[in-house]
Amino acid sequence: MKDEVLEKLEERLAKGEISEELYKEIKSRHEKKQQEEVIEEEDIENIEENLEDVEESSEGEEKKTKKVKVSGASKLEGVNCETFKGAGATKVQGNLKADKADMAGATKVTGDVEVGDLDSSGSLKVRGKTEGKKFDLSGSSKFEGNVKAEKIDSSGSLKAKQDVESEAFRGKGATSVSGTLKGEEIHLEQNGSSKIGEIKGGDVLVEDSGSGLLSWFKSSGALKCDTITGSEIYLENTKAGTVKGEKVNIGPGCKIDTVKAGELKIHESAAVKNKKDLKNMEKK
């Protein structure tokens, strides 16, 4: 008489409900216990819940674990999971995919990062592209590929060699973007020197963290940017080639080559070489 448990396992394997690795694991456990007790269907389900490292994902052949947690010095060959938590020195050789990732210490990913929520403190370096929903970055973050998320909060140092795109971007500290920083809301609070190739936004706000009385004489940071474009723009302690927007307020400590604006205000301490009325330009 054929073992009923193995029959059920074989049926589920044939239907693709469980992976071959999971099948072998349960079969091995069953064979060890079959002399003592019979594993019912409920027991099989309990075993499946505990075997997180071999849970089959909905993406087909690619395996997805429920939780990956590492500490100390760790090296992983690609990660695809629901929850990733790394502490210490962690290196992911390949891609990192997770619904939620929490990183502390030094984390390095040689491939792409695709996450829902990313919380990184300490040092993070990604060689590929980085995409997700919400990023909370503190400490040092370095991205060699494009970065895209619905919301990015960065404190400390952020360096991106290509483009950064976010509906809401907030950078507090030093921000370096070699390409374009794009978003509906861009808020930079300077505390250290920042350099950005181009800014394209709806509302663009650049503040000096030491803003206040006499702050422009002894600034805590400065932004250098080739081109800044937006609908409403307010700048402090910024050096730029061209600034273009519907409403533009050039605040203290700024040095701008050309401003193209519908409405323009310039602080007495700011220097603007060329001023162009955007409304007159559009009429022409």
DRENFI-666179 format. One record per residue: residue number from 1; x, y, z of N, C-alpha, C, CB in turn. Coordinates in steps of 0.2 Angstrom, whole numbers, plus 5000, padded with zeros to 4 digits. Glycine has a CB too. Example, Ala and Ser with C-alpha at 12.3 -4.5 7.8 and 13.67 -1.06 7.14 Angstrom:
REM DRENFI-666179
1|5066|4972|5039|5062|4978|5039|5066|4984|5039|5057|4978|5045;
2|5064|4989|5035|5068|4995|5036|5064|5000|5039|5070|4997|5029;
END
This chain:
REM DRENFI-666179
1|5004|4994|5000|5000|5000|5000|5004|5006|5000|4995|5000|5006;
2|5003|5011|4995|5007|5017|4995|5006|5022|5000|5006|5020|4988;
3|5011|5025|5002|5011|5030|5008|5006|5036|5006|5018|5032|5010;
4|5001|5037|5010|4996|5043|5008|5000|5049|5008|4990|5043|5013;
5|5004|5050|5013|5007|5057|5013|5012|5058|5007|5012|5057|5020;
6|5015|5053|5005|5020|5054|4999|5015|5055|4993|5024|5048|4998;
7|5010|5052|4993|5005|5053|4987|5003|5060|4986|4999|5048|4987;
8|5001|5063|4992|4999|5070|4992|5005|5074|4990|4996|5072|4999;
9|5011|5073|4993|5017|5077|4991|5018|5077|4984|5023|5075|4995;
10|5018|5071|4981|5019|5070|4974|5014|5074|4969|5019|5062|4972;
11|5007|5073|4972|5002|5077|4968|5004|5085|4968|4995|5076|4971;
12|5005|5087|4974|5007|5094|4975|5013|5096|4971|5008|5096|4982;
13|5018|5092|4970|5024|5093|4966|5022|5093|4959|5029|5088|4968;
14|5018|5089|4957|5016|5088|4950|5012|5095|4948|5012|5082|4948;
15|5008|5097|4952|5004|5103|4951|5008|5109|4951|4998|5103|4956;
16|5014|5109|4954|5018|5115|4955|5016|5119|4961|5017|5119|4949;
17|5013|5116|4966|5011|5119|4972|5017|5120|4977|5005|5116|4975;
18|5022|5115|4976|5028|5116|4980|5034|5114|4976|5027|5110|4986;
19|5039|5117|4978|5046|5116|4974|5048|5109|4975|5051|5121|4976;
20|5053|5106|4971|5056|5100|4972|5060|5100|4978|5060|5098|4965;
21|5063|5105|4979|5067|5106|4985|5063|5105|4992|5071|5112|4986;
22|5057|5108|4992|5053|5107|4997|5050|5100|4998|5047|5112|4997;
23|5049|5097|4992|5046|5090|4992|5051|5086|4995|5045|5088|4985;
24|5058|5086|4993|5063|5082|4996|5064|5083|5003|5070|5083|4992;
25|5063|5089|5006|5064|5091|5013|5059|5087|5017|5064|5098|5014;
26|5052|5088|5015|5047|5085|5018|5047|5077|5018|5040|5088|5016;
27|5049|5075|5012|5049|5068|5011|5054|5065|5016|5051|5066|5004;
28|5060|5068|5017|5066|5066|5021|5063|5066|5028|5072|5070|5020;
29|5060|5071|5030|5057|5071|5037|5052|5066|5038|5054|5078|5039;
30|5048|5065|5033|5043|5060|5034|5046|5053|5035|5038|5060|5028;
31|5051|5051|5031|5054|5045|5031|5057|5043|5037|5059|5044|5025;
32|5060|5048|5041|5063|5047|5047|5058|5046|5053|5067|5054|5049;
33|5052|5049|5052|5047|5048|5057|5041|5043|5056|5043|5055|5058;
34|5041|5040|5049|5036|5036|5048|5035|5029|5052|5036|5034|5040;
35|5041|5027|5055|5041|5022|5059|5038|5023|5066|5048|5019|5060;
36|5037|5030|5068|5035|5032|5074|5028|5035|5074|5039|5037|5077;
37|5026|5039|5069|5020|5042|5068|5019|5044|5061|5020|5048|5073;
38|5012|5046|5059|5010|5048|5053|5009|5055|5053|5004|5044|5051;
39|5012|5058|5048|5012|5066|5047|5005|5067|5043|5018|5069|5043;
40|5001|5071|5046|4995|5072|5042|4996|5079|5038|4989|5074|5047;
41|4990|5080|5034|4991|5086|5029|4992|5092|5033|4984|5087|5025;
42|4989|5093|5039|4991|5099|5043|4998|5100|5045|4986|5099|5050;
43|5001|5094|5047|5008|5094|5048|5013|5096|5042|5011|5087|5051;
44|5011|5094|5036|5014|5096|5030|5014|5104|5030|5011|5093|5024;
45|5008|5107|5031|5007|5114|5030|5011|5118|5035|5000|5116|5031;
46|5012|5115|5041|5016|5118|5047|5023|5118|5045|5015|5115|5053;
47|5026|5112|5042|5032|5112|5040|5034|5117|5034|5034|5105|5037;
48|5029|5118|5029|5030|5123|5024|5031|5130|5027|5024|5122|5019;
49|5027|5131|5032|5028|5138|5035|5035|5139|5038|5022|5139|5040;
50|5038|5134|5040|5044|5135|5044|5050|5135|5039|5045|5130|5049;
51|5049|5132|5033|5054|5131|5028|5055|5137|5024|5054|5125|5024;
52|5056|5143|5027|5056|5149|5023|5061|5150|5018|5057|5155|5028;
53|5067|5147|5019|5072|5147|5014|5071|5144|5007|5079|5145|5017;
54|5066|5140|5007|5064|5136|5001|5057|5137|4998|5066|5129|5001;
55|5054|5143|5000|5047|5144|4998|5047|5147|4991|5044|5149|5003;
56|5043|5144|4987|5043|5146|4980|5039|5152|4979|5039|5140|4976;
57|5042|5157|4975|5039|5163|4974|5034|5163|4968|5044|5168|4972;
58|5030|5168|4968|5025|5168|4962|5028|5170|4956|5019|5173|4964;
59|5034|5172|4956|5038|5174|4950|5040|5168|4945|5044|5178|4951;
60|5038|5162|4947|5040|5156|4943|5046|5152|4946|5042|5158|4936;
61|5051|5151|4943|5057|5147|4945|5061|5151|4950|5061|5145|4939;
62|5061|5157|4951|5065|5161|4955|5062|5160|4962|5065|5169|4953;
63|5066|5158|4967|5064|5157|4974|5064|5164|4978|5069|5152|4977;
64|5059|5164|4982|5058|5170|4986|5057|5168|4994|5052|5174|4984;
65|5061|5170|4998|5061|5168|5005|5057|5173|5009|5068|5167|5008;
66|5054|5171|5015|5050|5176|5019|5055|5181|5022|5046|5172|5024;
67|5060|5178|5025|5064|5183|5029|5072|5181|5028|5062|5183|5036;
68|5076|5186|5027|5083|5185|5027|5086|5189|5032|5086|5186|5020;
69|5090|5187|5037|5093|5191|5042|5100|5188|5043|5089|5190|5049;
70|5105|5193|5042|5112|5192|5043|5115|5197|5048|5115|5192|5036;
71|5120|5195|5051|5124|5199|5055|5132|5198|5055|5122|5199|5063;
72|5136|5202|5057|5143|5201|5056|5145|5202|5049|5145|5194|5059;
73|5150|5198|5047|5153|5198|5040|5149|5193|5036|5161|5197|5040;
74|5145|5195|5031|5141|5190|5028|5142|5192|5020|5134|5191|5030;
75|5142|5186|5016|5142|5187|5009|5136|5182|5006|5148|5184|5006;
76|5132|5185|5002|5126|5182|5000|5126|5182|4992|5119|5185|5002;
77|5124|5176|4989|5123|5176|4982|5116|5177|4979|5125|5169|4979;
78|5115|5184|4979|5108|5186|4977|5103|5185|4982|5106|5182|4970;
79|5098|5189|4983|5093|5189|4988|5086|5191|4985|5095|5193|4994;
80|5081|5187|4986|5074|5188|4984|5070|5186|4990|5072|5184|4978;
81|5067|5191|4994|5064|5189|5000|5058|5195|5001|5068|5189|5006;
82|5054|5193|5006|5049|5198|5009|5053|5203|5013|5044|5194|5012;
83|5057|5201|5018|5060|5205|5023|5067|5204|5023|5057|5204|5030;
84|5071|5209|5022|5079|5208|5023|5081|5213|5028|5082|5210|5016;
85|5086|5210|5033|5089|5213|5038|5096|5212|5038|5085|5212|5045;
86|5100|5217|5037|5107|5216|5038|5111|5220|5042|5110|5216|5031;
87|5115|5217|5046|5119|5221|5051|5126|5219|5051|5116|5220|5058;
88|5131|5224|5051|5138|5223|5051|5140|5224|5044|5139|5215|5053;
89|5145|5220|5041|5147|5220|5034|5144|5215|5030|5155|5219|5034;
90|5139|5217|5026|5135|5213|5022|5137|5214|5014|5128|5214|5023;
91|5138|5209|5010|5139|5210|5003|5134|5205|5000|5147|5208|5001;
92|5130|5208|4995|5126|5204|4991|5129|5204|4984|5119|5207|4991;
93|5131|5198|4982|5134|5197|4975|5128|5195|4970|5139|5191|4975;
94|5126|5201|4967|5120|5200|4963|5115|5205|4965|5117|5193|4963;
95|5109|5203|4963|5103|5208|4964|5100|5207|4971|5098|5207|4959;
96|5097|5212|4974|5093|5212|4980|5086|5214|4979|5097|5216|4986;
97|5081|5209|4980|5074|5211|4980|5071|5209|4986|5071|5207|4974;
98|5067|5214|4989|5064|5213|4995|5058|5218|4996|5069|5215|5001;
99|5053|5216|4999|5047|5220|5001|5049|5226|5006|5041|5216|5003;
100|5053|5224|5010|5056|5228|5015|5063|5227|5017|5052|5228|5022;
101|5068|5232|5017|5075|5230|5018|5077|5235|5024|5079|5231|5012;
102|5080|5233|5029|5083|5236|5034|5090|5235|5035|5079|5235|5041;
103|5095|5240|5033|5102|5239|5033|5105|5243|5038|5104|5240|5026;
104|5110|5240|5042|5114|5244|5046|5121|5242|5045|5112|5243|5054;
105|5126|5246|5047|5133|5245|5046|5135|5246|5039|5134|5237|5048;
106|5139|5242|5036|5141|5243|5029|5138|5237|5024|5149|5242|5028;
107|5134|5240|5019|5131|5235|5015|5133|5237|5008|5123|5236|5015;
108|5135|5232|5004|5137|5233|4997|5133|5228|4992|5144|5231|4996;
109|5130|5230|4987|5126|5226|4982|5129|5227|4975|5118|5228|4982;
110|5131|5222|4972|5135|5222|4966|5130|5223|4960|5139|5216|4965;
111|5124|5221|4961|5119|5221|4956|5114|5227|4957|5115|5215|4955;
112|5107|5225|4955|5102|5230|4956|5098|5229|4963|5097|5229|4950;
113|5095|5234|4965|5091|5234|4971|5084|5236|4969|5094|5239|4977;
114|5079|5231|4971|5072|5233|4970|5068|5231|4977|5069|5228|4964;
115|5066|5236|4980|5063|5236|4986|5057|5240|4987|5068|5238|4992;
116|5053|5238|4992|5047|5242|4994|5049|5248|4998|5041|5238|4997;
117|5051|5246|5004|5053|5251|5009|5061|5250|5011|5049|5251|5016;
118|5065|5255|5010|5072|5254|5012|5074|5259|5017|5076|5255|5005;
119|5077|5256|5023|5079|5259|5028|5087|5258|5029|5075|5258|5035;
120|5091|5263|5028|5098|5261|5028|5102|5266|5032|5101|5262|5021;
121|5106|5264|5037|5110|5268|5041|5117|5265|5041|5107|5268|5049;
122|5122|5269|5041|5128|5267|5041|5131|5269|5033|5129|5260|5042;
123|5133|5263|5030|5136|5264|5023|5132|5259|5019|5144|5263|5023;
124|5130|5262|5013|5127|5258|5008|5130|5260|5001|5119|5260|5008;
125|5131|5255|4997|5134|5256|4990|5130|5251|4986|5142|5255|4990;
126|5128|5253|4980|5124|5249|4975|5127|5251|4968|5117|5251|4975;
127|5129|5245|4965|5133|5246|4959|5127|5247|4953|5137|5240|4957;
128|5122|5243|4954|5117|5244|4948|5111|5249|4950|5113|5237|4948;
129|5106|5248|4947|5100|5253|4948|5097|5252|4954|5095|5253|4942;
130|5093|5257|4957|5090|5256|4964|5083|5259|4963|5093|5259|4969;
131|5078|5254|4964|5071|5256|4963|5066|5254|4969|5068|5253|4957;
132|5061|5258|4971|5057|5256|4976|5052|5261|4978|5061|5255|4983;
133|5049|5261|4983|5043|5266|4985|5046|5271|4990|5037|5262|4989;
134|5048|5269|4996|5050|5274|5001|5057|5272|5003|5045|5274|5007;
135|5062|5277|5003|5069|5276|5005|5070|5281|5011|5074|5277|5000;
136|5073|5278|5017|5075|5282|5022|5083|5281|5023|5072|5281|5029;
137|5087|5286|5021|5094|5285|5020|5098|5289|5025|5096|5286|5013;
138|5102|5286|5029|5106|5290|5034|5113|5288|5033|5103|5290|5041;
139|5118|5292|5035|5125|5290|5035|5127|5291|5028|5126|5282|5036;
140|5130|5286|5024|5133|5287|5018|5130|5282|5013|5141|5286|5018;
141|5127|5285|5007|5124|5281|5002|5127|5283|4995|5116|5283|5002;
142|5129|5278|4992|5132|5278|4985|5129|5274|4980|5140|5277|4986;
143|5126|5277|4975|5123|5274|4970|5126|5275|4963|5116|5276|4969;
144|5128|5269|4960|5132|5270|4953|5127|5270|4947|5137|5264|4952;
145|5121|5267|4948|5115|5267|4943|5110|5272|4945|5112|5260|4943;
146|5105|5272|4941|5099|5277|4942|5095|5275|4948|5094|5276|4936;
147|5093|5280|4952|5089|5279|4958|5082|5282|4957|5092|5283|4964;
148|5077|5277|4958|5070|5280|4957|5065|5277|4963|5067|5277|4951;
149|5062|5282|4966|5057|5280|4972|5052|5285|4972|5061|5279|4978;
150|5046|5283|4975|5041|5288|4976|5043|5293|4981|5034|5284|4979;
151|5046|5291|4987|5049|5296|4992|5056|5294|4994|5044|5296|4998;
152|5060|5299|4994|5067|5298|4997|5068|5303|5002|5072|5299|4991;
153|5070|5301|5008|5073|5305|5014|5080|5304|5015|5068|5305|5020;
154|5084|5308|5014|5091|5307|5014|5094|5312|5019|5095|5307|5008;
155|5098|5309|5024|5102|5313|5029|5109|5311|5029|5099|5313|5036;
156|5114|5315|5029|5121|5313|5029|5123|5314|5022|5121|5305|5031;
157|5126|5309|5019|5129|5310|5012|5126|5305|5007|5137|5309|5013;
158|5124|5308|5002|5121|5304|4996|5125|5306|4990|5113|5306|4995;
159|5127|5301|4986|5131|5302|4980|5128|5297|4975|5138|5300|4981;
160|5126|5300|4969|5123|5296|4964|5126|5298|4957|5115|5297|4963;
161|5129|5293|4954|5133|5294|4948|5128|5296|4942|5138|5289|4946;
162|5122|5294|4942|5117|5295|4937|5111|5299|4939|5115|5288|4934;
163|5105|5297|4937|5099|5301|4939|5096|5299|4945|5095|5301|4933;
164|5093|5304|4948|5088|5302|4954|5082|5305|4953|5092|5305|4961;
165|5076|5301|4953|5070|5303|4952|5065|5301|4958|5067|5300|4946;
166|5061|5306|4961|5057|5304|4966|5051|5310|4966|5061|5304|4973;
167|5045|5307|4968|5040|5312|4968|5041|5317|4974|5033|5308|4970;
168|5044|5315|4979|5046|5319|4985|5053|5317|4987|5041|5318|4991;
169|5057|5322|4986|5064|5321|4988|5066|5326|4993|5069|5322|4982;
170|5069|5324|4999|5072|5328|5004|5079|5326|5006|5067|5328|5010;
171|5083|5331|5005|5090|5329|5006|5093|5334|5011|5094|5330|5000;
172|5095|5331|5017|5098|5335|5022|5105|5333|5024|5093|5334|5029;
173|5109|5337|5022|5116|5336|5022|5120|5337|5015|5117|5328|5024;
174|5124|5333|5013|5128|5334|5007|5125|5329|5001|5135|5332|5008;
175|5122|5332|4996|5119|5328|4991|5123|5329|4984|5112|5330|4990;
176|5125|5324|4981|5129|5324|4975|5125|5320|4970|5136|5322|4976;
177|5123|5323|4964|5120|5319|4959|5123|5321|4952|5112|5321|4959;
178|5127|5317|4949|5130|5319|4943|5125|5320|4937|5135|5313|4941;
179|5120|5317|4937|5115|5318|4932|5109|5323|4934|5112|5311|4930;
180|5103|5320|4933|5097|5325|4935|5094|5323|4941|5092|5325|4929;
181|5092|5327|4945|5088|5326|4951|5081|5329|4949|5090|5330|4958;
182|5076|5324|4949|5069|5326|4946|5064|5324|4951|5068|5322|4940;
183|5059|5328|4952|5054|5327|4957|5048|5332|4957|5056|5325|4964;
184|5042|5331|4960|5037|5336|4960|5039|5340|4966|5030|5332|4962;
185|5042|5338|4972|5044|5341|4977|5051|5340|4979|5039|5340|4984;
186|5055|5345|4979|5062|5344|4980|5064|5349|4985|5067|5345|4974;
187|5067|5346|4991|5069|5350|4997|5076|5349|4999|5064|5350|5003;
188|5080|5353|4998|5087|5352|5000|5089|5357|5006|5092|5353|4994;
189|5091|5354|5011|5093|5358|5017|5101|5357|5018|5089|5355|5024;
190|5104|5362|5016|5111|5361|5015|5115|5361|5022|5114|5367|5011;
191|5119|5356|5023|5124|5355|5028|5130|5352|5026|5120|5351|5034;
192|5134|5355|5022|5139|5353|5018|5138|5354|5011|5140|5345|5019;
193|5144|5354|5007|5143|5356|5000|5140|5351|4996|5151|5357|4997;
194|5136|5353|4991|5132|5348|4987|5133|5350|4980|5124|5349|4989;
195|5133|5345|4975|5134|5347|4968|5129|5342|4964|5141|5346|4966;
196|5125|5346|4960|5120|5342|4956|5120|5345|4949|5113|5343|4959;
197|5120|5340|4944|5121|5342|4937|5115|5346|4935|5121|5336|4933;
198|5109|5344|4936|5102|5347|4934|5097|5346|4939|5100|5346|4927;
199|5093|5351|4941|5087|5350|4945|5081|5351|4941|5087|5354|4951;
200|5076|5346|4940|5070|5347|4937|5064|5346|4942|5069|5343|4931;
201|5060|5351|4944|5055|5350|4949|5049|5354|4948|5058|5350|4956;
202|5044|5352|4952|5038|5357|4953|5040|5362|4958|5032|5353|4955;
203|5040|5361|4964|5042|5365|4969|5049|5363|4971|5037|5365|4975;
204|5054|5368|4971|5061|5367|4972|5063|5372|4978|5065|5368|4966;
205|5065|5369|4984|5067|5373|4989|5074|5371|4992|5062|5372|4995;
206|5078|5376|4991|5085|5375|4994|5087|5379|4999|5090|5376|4988;
207|5088|5377|5005|5089|5381|5011|5096|5379|5014|5083|5379|5017;
208|5099|5384|5017|5105|5383|5021|5103|5381|5028|5109|5390|5021;
209|5106|5376|5031|5104|5374|5037|5105|5379|5043|5107|5367|5039;
210|5110|5384|5041|5112|5389|5046|5108|5395|5044|5119|5390|5046;
211|5102|5395|5040|5099|5401|5038|5096|5405|5044|5093|5399|5033;
212|5097|5411|5043|5095|5415|5048|5099|5422|5048|5096|5412|5055;
213|5100|5425|5053|5104|5431|5054|5111|5430|5052|5103|5435|5061;
214|5114|5434|5047|5121|5434|5045|5123|5427|5042|5125|5436|5050;
215|5118|5422|5041|5120|5415|5039|5124|5415|5032|5114|5411|5038;
216|5122|5420|5028|5125|5420|5021|5132|5422|5021|5121|5425|5016;
217|5135|5425|5027|5142|5427|5027|5146|5421|5030|5142|5433|5032;
218|5143|5417|5033|5146|5411|5035|5142|5405|5035|5149|5411|5043;
219|5142|5402|5028|5137|5397|5027|5140|5390|5029|5136|5397|5019;
220|5135|5386|5031|5137|5379|5032|5137|5374|5026|5132|5376|5038;
221|5135|5377|5021|5135|5373|5015|5133|5377|5009|5130|5367|5015;
222|5135|5374|5003|5133|5377|4996|5131|5372|4991|5139|5382|4994;
223|5126|5374|4987|5124|5370|4982|5127|5373|4975|5116|5369|4981;
224|5130|5368|4971|5132|5370|4964|5128|5366|4959|5140|5369|4963;
225|5125|5370|4955|5120|5366|4950|5121|5370|4943|5113|5366|4953;
226|5121|5366|4938|5121|5369|4931|5114|5373|4929|5123|5364|4926;
227|5109|5369|4930|5102|5371|4928|5097|5369|4933|5100|5369|4921;
228|5093|5374|4935|5087|5373|4940|5081|5375|4936|5088|5376|4947;
229|5076|5370|4936|5070|5372|4933|5064|5369|4937|5069|5368|4926;
230|5059|5374|4938|5053|5372|4942|5047|5377|4941|5055|5371|4949;
231|5042|5376|4945|5036|5380|4945|5038|5386|4950|5030|5377|4946;
232|5039|5384|4956|5040|5388|4962|5047|5386|4964|5035|5388|4967;
233|5052|5391|4964|5059|5390|4966|5061|5395|4972|5063|5390|4960;
234|5064|5392|4977|5067|5397|4982|5074|5394|4983|5063|5397|4989;
235|5079|5398|4983|5086|5396|4984|5089|5400|4989|5089|5397|4977;
236|5094|5397|4993|5099|5400|4997|5105|5397|4996|5096|5399|5004;
237|5110|5401|4996|5117|5399|4996|5119|5394|4990|5120|5396|5002;
238|5116|5396|4984|5116|5392|4978|5120|5396|4972|5109|5390|4976;
239|5125|5392|4969|5128|5394|4963|5125|5390|4957|5136|5393|4964;
240|5123|5394|4952|5119|5390|4947|5121|5394|4940|5112|5389|4948;
241|5120|5390|4935|5121|5394|4928|5114|5397|4926|5123|5389|4923;
242|5109|5393|4926|5102|5395|4924|5097|5393|4929|5101|5393|4917;
243|5093|5397|4931|5087|5396|4935|5081|5398|4931|5088|5399|4942;
244|5076|5394|4930|5070|5395|4926|5064|5393|4930|5070|5392|4919;
245|5059|5397|4931|5053|5395|4934|5047|5401|4934|5054|5394|4942;
246|5041|5399|4936|5036|5403|4936|5037|5409|4941|5029|5400|4937;
247|5038|5406|4947|5039|5410|4953|5046|5409|4956|5034|5410|4959;
248|5051|5414|4956|5058|5412|4958|5060|5417|4963|5063|5413|4952;
249|5062|5415|4969|5065|5419|4974|5072|5417|4975|5061|5418|4981;
250|5077|5422|4973|5084|5421|4974|5086|5423|4981|5088|5424|4968;
251|5087|5419|4986|5088|5421|4992|5095|5423|4994|5086|5416|4997;
252|5097|5423|5000|5104|5425|5002|5109|5421|5000|5104|5426|5010;
253|5115|5424|4998|5121|5420|4997|5121|5417|4990|5122|5414|5002;
254|5116|5418|4986|5116|5415|4979|5120|5419|4974|5109|5415|4977;
255|5123|5415|4969|5126|5418|4963|5124|5414|4957|5134|5417|4964;
256|5120|5418|4953|5117|5415|4947|5119|5419|4941|5109|5415|4948;
257|5120|5415|4936|5122|5418|4929|5115|5421|4926|5125|5413|4925;
258|5110|5417|4925|5104|5419|4922|5098|5416|4925|5104|5417|4914;
259|5093|5421|4926|5087|5419|4929|5081|5421|4924|5086|5423|4936;
260|5077|5416|4923|5071|5417|4918|5065|5415|4923|5072|5412|4912;
261|5061|5421|4924|5056|5420|4929|5050|5424|4927|5058|5422|4935;
262|5044|5421|4929|5038|5425|4928|5037|5430|4933|5031|5420|4928;
263|5038|5428|4939|5039|5433|4945|5046|5432|4948|5033|5431|4950;
264|5049|5437|4950|5056|5436|4952|5057|5441|4958|5061|5438|4947;
265|5060|5438|4964|5063|5442|4969|5070|5440|4970|5058|5440|4976;
266|5074|5445|4972|5081|5444|4973|5083|5447|4980|5085|5447|4967;
267|5086|5443|4984|5089|5446|4990|5095|5450|4989|5091|5440|4995;
268|5096|5455|4993|5101|5460|4993|5108|5457|4993|5100|5465|4998;
269|5109|5452|4996|5115|5449|4996|5117|5444|4990|5116|5445|5003;
270|5112|5443|4986|5112|5438|4980|5115|5442|4974|5106|5435|4979;
271|5118|5438|4970|5121|5441|4964|5118|5438|4958|5129|5441|4963;
272|5115|5441|4953|5112|5438|4947|5114|5443|4941|5104|5438|4947;
273|5118|5439|4936|5121|5443|4931|5115|5445|4926|5126|5439|4927;
274|5111|5440|4924|5106|5441|4918|5099|5440|4921|5108|5438|4912;
275|5094|5444|4920|5087|5443|4922|5083|5444|4916|5085|5448|4927;
276|5079|5438|4915|5074|5438|4909|5067|5437|4911|5077|5433|4904;
277|5063|5441|4908|5056|5440|4910|5053|5435|4906|5052|5447|4909;
278|5051|5429|4909|5048|5424|4906|5041|5425|4902|5047|5418|4911;
279|5037|5430|4905|5031|5431|4901|5033|5435|4895|5027|5436|4906;
280|5037|5439|4895|5039|5443|4888|5042|5438|4883|5044|5448|4890;
281|5046|5433|4886|5049|5428|4881|5044|5424|4878|5054|5424|4885;
282|5039|5422|4882|5033|5418|4879|5029|5421|4874|5029|5415|4885;
283|5028|5428|4875|5025|5432|4870|5028|5432|4863|5023|5439|4873;
284|5035|5432|4864|5039|5432|4858|5038|5426|4854|5046|5434|4859;
END
